[in-house]
C-alpha cells in the first residue's frame, strides 16, 4: 500500500494534480455562487430604485 501512495517516485506531482483537480473546481463553484448572489442583490437594488421591474424596450426588426 505504501508503494501505491509513493507512486513510484512521482507522488508529489500526482497528489498535487489530484488536489488541484478538486480544489480548482470547488473554488470556481464557490466563486460563481457568491457572484450570483451579489448580482441578484444588485439587480434587486436597481429595480427598487427604478420603482419596479425594469423592462427592456422591444428591439426593432432588422432588415435581412
Biopython code that builds the backbone (N, CA, C, O; Angstrom):
import numpy as np
from Bio.PDB.StructureBuilder import StructureBuilder

atoms = [
    (1, "UNK", "N", (0.825, -1.197, 0.000)),
    (1, "UNK", "CA", (0.000, 0.000, 0.000)),
    (1, "UNK", "C", (0.871, 1.263, 0.000)),
    (1, "UNK", "O", (0.530, 2.265, -0.629)),
    (2, "UNK", "N", (1.991, 1.196, 0.711)),
    (2, "UNK", "CA", (2.889, 2.345, 0.760)),
    (2, "UNK", "C", (3.417, 2.675, -0.636)),
    (2, "UNK", "O", (3.587, 3.846, -0.978)),
    (3, "UNK", "N", (3.671, 1.654, -1.430)),
    (3, "UNK", "CA", (4.149, 1.865, -2.795)),
    (3, "UNK", "C", (3.104, 2.602, -3.634)),
    (3, "UNK", "O", (3.442, 3.429, -4.481)),
    (4, "UNK", "N", (1.832, 2.288, -3.386)),
    (4, "UNK", "CA", (0.753, 2.973, -4.109)),
    (4, "UNK", "C", (0.775, 4.469, -3.805)),
    (4, "UNK", "O", (0.691, 5.290, -4.719)),
    (5, "UNK", "N", (0.887, 4.829, -2.519)),
    (5, "UNK", "CA", (0.881, 6.242, -2.146)),
    (5, "UNK", "C", (2.176, 6.949, -2.547)),
    (5, "UNK", "O", (2.187, 8.169, -2.711)),
    (6, "UNK", "N", (3.253, 6.202, -2.702)),
    (6, "UNK", "CA", (4.527, 6.776, -3.114)),
    (6, "UNK", "C", (4.533, 7.015, -4.626)),
    (6, "UNK", "O", (5.291, 7.859, -5.105)),
    (7, "UNK", "N", (3.726, 6.310, -5.367)),
    (7, "UNK", "CA", (3.533, 6.463, -6.815)),
    (7, "UNK", "C", (4.837, 6.351, -7.603)),
    (7, "UNK", "O", (5.044, 7.078, -8.575)),
    (8, "UNK", "N", (5.693, 5.461, -7.192)),
    (8, "UNK", "CA", (6.928, 5.228, -7.931)),
    (8, "UNK", "C", (7.829, 6.451, -8.022)),
    (8, "UNK", "O", (8.533, 6.626, -9.016)),
    (9, "UNK", "N", (7.817, 7.287, -7.010)),
    (9, "UNK", "CA", (8.661, 8.478, -7.001)),
    (9, "UNK", "C", (7.984, 9.723, -7.549)),
    (9, "UNK", "O", (8.549, 10.815, -7.482)),
    (10, "UNK", "N", (6.794, 9.576, -8.083)),
    (10, "UNK", "CA", (6.070, 10.716, -8.660)),
    (10, "UNK", "C", (4.931, 11.197, -7.762)),
    (10, "UNK", "O", (4.034, 11.905, -8.220)),
    (11, "UNK", "N", (4.966, 10.820, -6.503)),
    (11, "UNK", "CA", (3.859, 11.124, -5.594)),
    (11, "UNK", "C", (3.599, 12.627, -5.476)),
    (11, "UNK", "O", (2.446, 13.057, -5.472)),
    (12, "UNK", "N", (4.655, 13.418, -5.381)),
    (12, "UNK", "CA", (4.463, 14.868, -5.221)),
    (12, "UNK", "C", (3.692, 15.444, -6.404)),
    (12, "UNK", "O", (2.782, 16.252, -6.219)),
    (13, "UNK", "N", (4.047, 15.036, -7.601)),
    (13, "UNK", "CA", (3.356, 15.524, -8.791)),
    (13, "UNK", "C", (1.922, 15.001, -8.844)),
    (13, "UNK", "O", (0.986, 15.771, -9.056)),
    (14, "UNK", "N", (1.750, 13.700, -8.651)),
    (14, "UNK", "CA", (0.432, 13.077, -8.795)),
    (14, "UNK", "C", (-0.540, 13.616, -7.758)),
    (14, "UNK", "O", (-1.667, 13.972, -8.105)),
    (15, "UNK", "N", (-0.134, 13.685, -6.489)),
    (15, "UNK", "CA", (-1.055, 14.149, -5.451)),
    (15, "UNK", "C", (-1.350, 15.640, -5.586)),
    (15, "UNK", "O", (-2.444, 16.094, -5.250)),
    (16, "UNK", "N", (-0.370, 16.403, -6.080)),
    (16, "UNK", "CA", (-0.624, 17.828, -6.331)),
    (16, "UNK", "C", (-1.672, 18.003, -7.424)),
    (16, "UNK", "O", (-2.560, 18.847, -7.306)),
    (17, "UNK", "N", (-1.571, 17.219, -8.472)),
    (17, "UNK", "CA", (-2.539, 17.308, -9.564)),
    (17, "UNK", "C", (-3.923, 16.868, -9.092)),
    (17, "UNK", "O", (-4.922, 17.494, -9.446)),
    (18, "UNK", "N", (-3.992, 15.798, -8.298)),
    (18, "UNK", "CA", (-5.282, 15.374, -7.747)),
    (18, "UNK", "C", (-5.887, 16.480, -6.877)),
    (18, "UNK", "O", (-7.081, 16.764, -6.970)),
    (19, "UNK", "N", (-5.061, 17.099, -6.035)),
    (19, "UNK", "CA", (-5.556, 18.163, -5.159)),
    (19, "UNK", "C", (-6.066, 19.346, -5.979)),
    (19, "UNK", "O", (-7.134, 19.889, -5.694)),
    (20, "UNK", "N", (-5.305, 19.743, -6.993)),
    (20, "UNK", "CA", (-5.750, 20.851, -7.842)),
    (20, "UNK", "C", (-7.014, 20.494, -8.610)),
    (20, "UNK", "O", (-7.863, 21.350, -8.858)),
    (21, "UNK", "N", (-7.132, 19.234, -8.981)),
    (21, "UNK", "CA", (-8.329, 18.783, -9.696)),
    (21, "UNK", "C", (-9.584, 18.851, -8.850)),
    (21, "UNK", "O", (-10.694, 18.878, -9.383)),
    (22, "UNK", "N", (-9.421, 18.877, -7.539)),
    (22, "UNK", "CA", (-10.566, 19.005, -6.635)),
    (22, "UNK", "C", (-10.740, 20.459, -6.195)),
    (22, "UNK", "O", (-11.855, 20.980, -6.193)),
    (23, "UNK", "N", (-9.644, 21.108, -5.825)),
    (23, "UNK", "CA", (-9.714, 22.457, -5.261)),
    (23, "UNK", "C", (-10.162, 23.496, -6.293)),
    (23, "UNK", "O", (-10.997, 24.344, -5.981)),
    (24, "UNK", "N", (-9.633, 23.445, -7.495)),
    (24, "UNK", "CA", (-9.962, 24.463, -8.505)),
    (24, "UNK", "C", (-11.448, 24.447, -8.870)),
    (24, "UNK", "O", (-12.067, 25.511, -8.864)),
    (25, "UNK", "N", (-12.058, 23.291, -9.189)),
    (25, "UNK", "CA", (-13.495, 23.315, -9.476)),
    (25, "UNK", "C", (-14.343, 23.742, -8.274)),
    (25, "UNK", "O", (-15.350, 24.430, -8.442)),
    (26, "UNK", "N", (-13.942, 23.339, -7.067)),
    (26, "UNK", "CA", (-14.686, 23.779, -5.883)),
    (26, "UNK", "C", (-14.584, 25.292, -5.706)),
    (26, "UNK", "O", (-15.584, 25.947, -5.411)),
    (27, "UNK", "N", (-13.402, 25.849, -5.882)),
    (27, "UNK", "CA", (-13.234, 27.297, -5.765)),
    (27, "UNK", "C", (-14.044, 28.026, -6.832)),
    (27, "UNK", "O", (-14.647, 29.063, -6.557)),
    (28, "UNK", "N", (-14.058, 27.490, -8.032)),
    (28, "UNK", "CA", (-14.847, 28.087, -9.110)),
    (28, "UNK", "C", (-16.339, 28.053, -8.780)),
    (28, "UNK", "O", (-17.050, 29.027, -9.025)),
    (29, "UNK", "N", (-16.810, 26.946, -8.230)),
    (29, "UNK", "CA", (-18.224, 26.836, -7.859)),
    (29, "UNK", "C", (-18.576, 27.817, -6.745)),
    (29, "UNK", "O", (-19.610, 28.482, -6.808)),
    (30, "UNK", "N", (-17.721, 27.909, -5.727)),
    (30, "UNK", "CA", (-17.976, 28.837, -4.617)),
    (30, "UNK", "C", (-17.981, 30.275, -5.129)),
    (30, "UNK", "O", (-18.852, 31.062, -4.759)),
    (31, "UNK", "N", (-17.025, 30.617, -5.966)),
    (31, "UNK", "CA", (-16.963, 31.972, -6.517)),
    (31, "UNK", "C", (-18.199, 32.274, -7.371)),
    (31, "UNK", "O", (-18.755, 33.369, -7.290)),
    (32, "UNK", "N", (-18.621, 31.320, -8.177)),
    (32, "UNK", "CA", (-19.789, 31.519, -9.040)),
    (32, "UNK", "C", (-21.053, 31.726, -8.221)),
    (32, "UNK", "O", (-21.864, 32.596, -8.540)),
    (33, "UNK", "N", (-21.227, 30.939, -7.172)),
    (33, "UNK", "CA", (-22.408, 31.069, -6.317)),
    (33, "UNK", "C", (-22.395, 32.414, -5.602)),
    (33, "UNK", "O", (-23.427, 33.080, -5.514)),
    (34, "UNK", "N", (-21.231, 32.820, -5.089)),
    (34, "UNK", "CA", (-21.130, 34.113, -4.408)),
    (34, "UNK", "C", (-21.398, 35.260, -5.378)),
    (34, "UNK", "O", (-22.084, 36.219, -5.026)),
    (35, "UNK", "N", (-20.869, 35.171, -6.585)),
    (35, "UNK", "CA", (-21.087, 36.217, -7.582)),
    (35, "UNK", "C", (-22.552, 36.289, -7.990)),
    (35, "UNK", "O", (-23.087, 37.379, -8.196)),
    (36, "UNK", "N", (-23.196, 35.147, -8.106)),
    (36, "UNK", "CA", (-24.627, 35.130, -8.428)),
    (36, "UNK", "C", (-25.409, 35.873, -7.345)),
    (36, "UNK", "O", (-26.311, 36.650, -7.655)),
    (37, "UNK", "N", (-25.071, 35.641, -6.094)),
    (37, "UNK", "CA", (-25.745, 36.338, -5.001)),
    (37, "UNK", "C", (-25.535, 37.839, -5.068)),
    (37, "UNK", "O", (-26.472, 38.613, -4.874)),
    (38, "UNK", "N", (-24.293, 38.255, -5.347)),
    (38, "UNK", "CA", (-24.014, 39.694, -5.472)),
    (38, "UNK", "C", (-24.795, 40.304, -6.625)),
    (38, "UNK", "O", (-25.360, 41.389, -6.489)),
    (39, "UNK", "N", (-24.831, 39.617, -7.753)),
    (39, "UNK", "CA", (-25.549, 40.133, -8.920)),
    (39, "UNK", "C", (-27.053, 40.203, -8.655)),
    (39, "UNK", "O", (-27.712, 41.154, -9.076)),
    (40, "UNK", "N", (-27.593, 39.211, -7.967)),
    (40, "UNK", "CA", (-29.028, 39.212, -7.655)),
    (40, "UNK", "C", (-29.375, 40.386, -6.744)),
    (40, "UNK", "O", (-30.400, 41.039, -6.935)),
    (41, "UNK", "N", (-28.514, 40.658, -5.745)),
    (41, "UNK", "CA", (-28.763, 41.803, -4.859)),
    (41, "UNK", "C", (-28.655, 43.119, -5.621)),
    (41, "UNK", "O", (-29.425, 44.046, -5.370)),
    (42, "UNK", "N", (-27.707, 43.206, -6.549)),
    (42, "UNK", "CA", (-27.556, 44.416, -7.352)),
    (42, "UNK", "C", (-28.787, 44.650, -8.221)),
    (42, "UNK", "O", (-29.279, 45.775, -8.299)),
    (43, "UNK", "N", (-29.286, 43.612, -8.868)),
    (43, "UNK", "CA", (-30.487, 43.739, -9.702)),
    (43, "UNK", "C", (-31.667, 44.177, -8.850)),
    (43, "UNK", "O", (-32.443, 45.043, -9.253)),
    (44, "UNK", "N", (-31.803, 43.578, -7.671)),
    (44, "UNK", "CA", (-32.910, 43.945, -6.780)),
    (44, "UNK", "C", (-32.808, 45.415, -6.371)),
    (44, "UNK", "O", (-33.815, 46.123, -6.345)),
    (45, "UNK", "N", (-31.605, 45.873, -6.056)),
    (45, "UNK", "CA", (-31.418, 47.272, -5.661)),
    (45, "UNK", "C", (-31.721, 48.211, -6.822)),
    (45, "UNK", "O", (-32.377, 49.236, -6.633)),
    (46, "UNK", "N", (-31.256, 47.876, -8.005)),
    (46, "UNK", "CA", (-31.512, 48.734, -9.162)),
    (46, "UNK", "C", (-32.990, 48.773, -9.516)),
    (46, "UNK", "O", (-33.517, 49.827, -9.872)),
    (47, "UNK", "N", (-33.659, 47.633, -9.420)),
    (47, "UNK", "CA", (-35.089, 47.609, -9.719)),
    (47, "UNK", "C", (-35.880, 48.401, -8.690)),
    (47, "UNK", "O", (-36.846, 49.076, -9.044)),
    (48, "UNK", "N", (-35.485, 48.332, -7.419)),
    (48, "UNK", "CA", (-36.219, 49.088, -6.406)),
    (48, "UNK", "C", (-35.994, 50.592, -6.590)),
    (48, "UNK", "O", (-36.902, 51.385, -6.347)),
    (49, "UNK", "N", (-34.797, 50.986, -7.014)),
    (49, "UNK", "CA", (-34.540, 52.403, -7.297)),
    (49, "UNK", "C", (-35.377, 52.893, -8.472)),
    (49, "UNK", "O", (-35.809, 54.046, -8.491)),
    (50, "UNK", "N", (-35.608, 52.023, -9.452)),
    (50, "UNK", "CA", (-36.358, 52.407, -10.646)),
    (50, "UNK", "C", (-37.864, 52.347, -10.409)),
    (50, "UNK", "O", (-38.640, 52.731, -11.283)),
    (51, "UNK", "N", (-38.280, 51.879, -9.260)),
    (51, "UNK", "CA", (-39.697, 51.842, -8.946)),
    (51, "UNK", "C", (-40.396, 50.589, -9.430)),
    (51, "UNK", "O", (-41.606, 50.618, -9.654)),
    (52, "UNK", "N", (-39.710, 49.538, -9.591)),
    (52, "UNK", "CA", (-40.323, 48.285, -10.028)),
    (52, "UNK", "C", (-39.440, 47.559, -11.015)),
    (52, "UNK", "O", (-38.281, 47.918, -11.221)),
    (53, "UNK", "N", (-39.998, 46.549, -11.611)),
    (53, "UNK", "CA", (-39.233, 45.730, -12.549)),
    (53, "UNK", "C", (-38.873, 46.550, -13.783)),
    (53, "UNK", "O", (-39.708, 47.259, -14.344)),
    (54, "UNK", "N", (-37.638, 46.439, -14.183)),
    (54, "UNK", "CA", (-37.160, 47.157, -15.363)),
    (54, "UNK", "C", (-37.431, 46.296, -16.585)),
    (54, "UNK", "O", (-37.046, 45.128, -16.638)),
    (55, "UNK", "N", (-38.094, 46.883, -17.558)),
    (55, "UNK", "CA", (-38.396, 46.151, -18.792)),
    (55, "UNK", "C", (-37.587, 46.755, -19.928)),
    (55, "UNK", "O", (-37.438, 47.973, -20.025)),
    (56, "UNK", "N", (-37.079, 45.905, -20.765)),
    (56, "UNK", "CA", (-36.320, 46.371, -21.919)),
    (56, "UNK", "C", (-37.271, 46.809, -23.021)),
    (56, "UNK", "O", (-38.363, 46.264, -23.179)),
    (57, "UNK", "N", (-36.831, 47.800, -23.774)),
    (57, "UNK", "CA", (-37.614, 48.223, -24.934)),
    (57, "UNK", "C", (-37.517, 47.135, -25.995)),
    (57, "UNK", "O", (-36.501, 46.450, -26.110)),
    (58, "UNK", "N", (-38.581, 46.989, -26.760)),
    (58, "UNK", "CA", (-38.582, 45.987, -27.828)),
    (58, "UNK", "C", (-37.536, 46.363, -28.862)),
    (58, "UNK", "O", (-37.377, 47.535, -29.203)),
    (59, "UNK", "N", (-36.827, 45.364, -29.355)),
    (59, "UNK", "CA", (-35.829, 45.615, -30.391)),
    (59, "UNK", "C", (-36.525, 45.748, -31.737)),
    (59, "UNK", "O", (-37.430, 44.975, -32.053)),
    (60, "UNK", "N", (-36.106, 46.722, -32.522)),
    (60, "UNK", "CA", (-36.717, 46.861, -33.857)),
    (60, "UNK", "C", (-36.312, 45.682, -34.737)),
    (60, "UNK", "O", (-35.238, 45.103, -34.572)),
    (61, "UNK", "N", (-37.182, 45.343, -35.661)),
    (61, "UNK", "CA", (-36.885, 44.254, -36.601)),
    (61, "UNK", "C", (-35.703, 44.670, -37.461)),
    (61, "UNK", "O", (-35.626, 45.810, -37.919)),
    (62, "UNK", "N", (-34.800, 43.750, -37.674)),
    (62, "UNK", "CA", (-33.639, 44.040, -38.510)),
    (62, "UNK", "C", (-33.931, 43.595, -39.934)),
    (62, "UNK", "O", (-34.552, 42.557, -40.163)),
    (63, "UNK", "N", (-33.467, 44.407, -40.894)),
    (63, "UNK", "CA", (-33.624, 44.021, -42.300)),
    (63, "UNK", "C", (-32.720, 42.841, -42.590)),
    (63, "UNK", "O", (-31.574, 42.797, -42.144)),
    (64, "UNK", "N", (-33.241, 41.889, -43.338)),
    (64, "UNK", "CA", (-32.445, 40.701, -43.657)),
    (64, "UNK", "C", (-32.027, 40.705, -45.073)),
    (64, "UNK", "O", (-31.348, 39.780, -45.519)),
]
sb = StructureBuilder()
sb.init_structure("model")
sb.init_model(0)
sb.init_chain("A")
sb.init_seg("    ")
for serial, (resi, resn, name, xyz) in enumerate(atoms, 1):
    if name == "N":
        sb.init_residue(resn, " ", resi, " ")
    sb.init_atom(name, np.array(xyz, "f"), 0.0, 1.0, " ", f" {name:<3s}", serial, name[0])
structure = sb.get_structure()
